[in-house]
Amino acid sequence: MEKIMGKINSTIGNKKSIGMKLLIDYLPVLLLLFLFLVGIKSLSSSFKMMGAGFAEGLLTATSNPFIALMSGMLATVLVQSSSVTTSIIVGLVSSGALGVAAAVPVIMGANLGTSITNTLVSLGFVGNKKDFSRAFAAGSIHDIFNILSVALILPFELATGILSSSATKMSSLVYGVSSNVQFKSPLKTAIKPFVKGLKGFVTNVLGFEGSAAALALCILSIGIILVTLYLIVKTTKKIVESTKGEILENLLSKNVVFTIFFGAALTFAVQSSSITTSLLVPIAAAGMLSIESIFPITVGANIGTTTTALLASLTGNVHGLTIALVHFFFNILGMMIWFVPSTTRQVPLKLAKMLAKKCEDKRRYGFLYVSMIFFIIPLFFAVIFPYITN
C-alpha cells in the first residue's frame, strides 16, 4: 500500500514539476506577447489620431457598391480596427445618415480592411526566409479568406438582397430585448495604461503635437512590435526545439469546432480580430502552429469581431441592429462556403501557401502585395476615382 501511495505521489509530483516547467518556459513568451499587443494597440491609436475623421467621412461618401466596399476597407485600414468602423457604420445607419442597403458593401469592406494588421506584422520577419514564409502564410490566410468571401457574397447580395432581408426579419423579432448590454475587454483594460503612457511620452516628454505626435507614436509602436517579434520568435524557437511547441499544435488541431469557438471567444474577449490574428503570426513563424491550425482560428475571429457591432447596435434602433446582423450573417456564410466543405477549404489554404512561397523567393512581393491590396487600390477607388469622375 505504501509503495502504491508512493508511486501516486511521485506521479503527481512529476506532473506538477512538468506543469511548473511549462509555465516557466511559456511565461517569457506571454509577457512578450503582452508587450507586442501594447505595440499593436498603440499603432492603432496612432492611425486613429491621423485618420479617424477622414475615415468617418469616407463611409458616407458614395452609393456605388464597389466604391462603398473600397471606402469601408480604406476606413478600416486608417483606424486599424473593424470594430471601430462597424460601430461607426451602425451609428450612421441608426441615425439615418446611411441606408441599410448602402451600408452592406461598406461593412464587407471593413472585414477586408481589418486583415491588414496581421499581414503587416508578418512583414516584420522579412529578414529570415523560412520564418517569413510561415509568417506571411499565417498573415495572408485572413486576407484571402475575406477577399474570396466578398468576391462571392457581395454580387449575390446585390442581386438577391438575401443578407439584408434576413437581417431585417431577425432584427424586427429580437430588437429591444437587451438594449443596455455592454462588454469591456479585460485585456484591452490591461493594455490601455501602457498605451496611454506611450502617448504621454510622445506628447509630454518629446513635445510632439497633432500629426507629428501621431507619426512619432506610429514609429515608436513599430519599434516595439519589431523588437518583441524578434524576441518572441527567438524564445518560442527554443520551446519548439524542446518539442513543447507540439502541445499547442495538438490542442488546436484535434477539433475544428473547438478551434473556431476558441478564435471567436478570444476575439470577443479582446474585442478585436486584429489582435487575435496578429498573435498567431509570430507563433506560426516560430513553427509552433501550422497554417491548417491557424485557419479555423481566423474564421472564428471573423465571427467573434461581429459582437462589437451587435453590442453597439443594441443602444441604437432596429436599423442599426439590422446592419450589425448583416455583418454577422456575412461571416457565417463565408465560413459555410470557404471553410466547412473540405474541398473549398483547400482554396484559401493553397492560395496563402502559394503567395507565401512567391514572397519567400522575392520578399519585395510581400511589400508590393500589402501596398496594392490595402492602400493603392482602395485609395484610388475610394478617393481619387470619385474625385476624377465628379
C-alpha positions, 0 to 999 in steps of 0.5 A, spaced: 500 500 500 505 504 501 509 503 495 502 504 491 501 511 495 508 512 493 508 511 486 501 516 486 505 521 489 511 521 485 506 521 479 503 527 481 509 530 483 512 529 476 506 532 473 506 538 477 514 539 476 512 538 468 506 543 469 511 548 473 516 547 467 511 549 462 509 555 465 516 557 466 518 556 459 511 559 456 511 565 461 517 569 457 513 568 451 506 571 454 509 577 457 512 578 450 506 577 447 503 582 452 508 587 450 507 586 442 499 587 443 501 594 447 505 595 440 499 593 436 494 597 440 498 603 440 499 603 432 492 603 432 491 609 436 496 612 432 492 611 425 486 613 429 489 620 431 491 621 423 485 618 420 479 617 424 475 623 421 477 622 414 475 615 415 468 617 418 467 621 412 469 616 407 463 611 409 458 616 407 461 618 401 458 614 395 452 609 393 456 605 388 457 598 391 464 597 389 466 604 391 462 603 398 466 596 399 473 600 397 471 606 402 469 601 408 476 597 407 480 604 406 476 606 413 478 600 416 485 600 414 486 608 417 483 606 424 486 599 424 480 596 427 473 593 424 470 594 430 471 601 430 468 602 423 462 597 424 460 601 430 461 607 426 457 604 420 451 602 425 451 609 428 450 612 421 445 607 419 441 608 426 441 615 425 439 615 418 445 618 415 446 611 411 441 606 408 441 599 410 442 597 403 448 602 402 451 600 408 452 592 406 458 593 401 461 598 406 461 593 412 464 587 407 469 592 406 471 593 413 472 585 414 477 586 408 480 592 411 481 589 418 486 583 415 491 588 414 494 588 421 496 581 421 499 581 414 503 587 416 506 584 422 508 578 418 512 583 414 516 584 420 520 577 419 522 579 412 529 578 414 529 570 415 526 566 409 523 560 412 520 564 418 517 569 413 514 564 409 510 561 415 509 568 417 506 571 411 502 564 410 499 565 417 498 573 415 495 572 408 490 566 410 485 572 413 486 576 407 484 571 402 479 568 406 475 575 406 477 577 399 474 570 396 468 571 401 466 578 398 468 576 391 462 571 392 457 574 397 457 581 395 454 580 387 449 575 390 447 580 395 446 585 390 442 581 386 438 577 391 438 582 397 438 575 401 443 578 407 439 584 408 432 581 408 434 576 413 437 581 417 431 585 417 426 579 419 431 577 425 432 584 427 424 586 427 423 579 432 429 580 437 430 588 437 429 591 444 430 585 448 437 587 451 438 594 449 443 596 455 448 590 454 455 592 454 462 588 454 469 591 456 475 587 454 479 585 460 485 585 456 484 591 452 483 594 460 490 591 461 493 594 455 490 601 455 495 604 461 501 602 457 498 605 451 496 611 454 503 612 457 506 611 450 502 617 448 504 621 454 511 620 452 510 622 445 506 628 447 509 630 454 516 628 454 518 629 446 513 635 445 510 632 439 503 635 437 497 633 432 500 629 426 507 629 428 505 626 435 501 621 431 507 619 426 512 619 432 507 614 436 506 610 429 514 609 429 515 608 436 509 602 436 513 599 430 519 599 434 516 595 439 512 590 435 519 589 431 523 588 437 518 583 441 517 579 434 524 578 434 524 576 441 518 572 441 520 568 435 527 567 438 524 564 445 518 560 442 524 557 437 527 554 443 520 551 446 519 548 439 526 545 439 524 542 446 518 539 442 513 543 447 511 547 441 507 540 439 502 541 445 499 547 442 499 544 435 495 538 438 490 542 442 488 546 436 488 541 431 484 535 434 477 539 433 475 544 428 469 546 432 473 547 438 478 551 434 473 556 431 469 557 438 476 558 441 478 564 435 471 567 436 471 567 444 478 570 444 476 575 439 470 577 443 474 577 449 479 582 446 474 585 442 478 585 436 480 580 430 486 584 429 489 582 435 487 575 435 490 574 428 496 578 429 498 573 435 498 567 431 503 570 426 509 570 430 507 563 433 506 560 426 513 563 424 516 560 430 513 553 427 509 552 433 502 552 429 501 550 422 497 554 417 491 548 417 491 550 425 491 557 424 485 557 419 479 555 423 482 560 428 481 566 423 474 564 421 472 564 428 475 571 429 471 573 423 465 571 427 467 573 434 469 581 431 461 581 429 459 582 437 462 589 437 457 591 432 451 587 435 453 590 442 453 597 439 447 596 435 443 594 441 443 602 444 441 604 437 434 602 433 432 596 429 436 599 423 442 599 426 441 592 429 439 590 422 446 592 419 450 589 425 446 582 423 448 583 416 455 583 418 454 577 422 450 573 417 456 575 412 461 571 416 457 565 417 456 564 410 463 565 408 465 560 413 459 555 410 462 556 403 470 557 404 471 553 410 466 547 412 466 543 405 473 540 405 474 541 398 473 549 398 477 549 404 483 547 400 482 554 396 484 559 401 489 554 404 493 553 397 492 560 395 496 563 402 501 557 401 502 559 394 503 567 395 507 565 401 512 561 397 512 567 391 514 572 397 519 567 400 523 567 393 522 575 392 520 578 399 519 585 395 512 581 393 510 581 400 511 589 400 508 590 393 502 585 395 500 589 402 501 596 398 496 594 392 491 590 396 490 595 402 492 602 400 493 603 392 487 600 390 482 602 395 485 609 395 484 610 388 477 607 388 475 610 394 478 617 393 481 619 387 476 615 382 470 619 385 474 625 385 476 624 377 469 622 375 465 628 379 
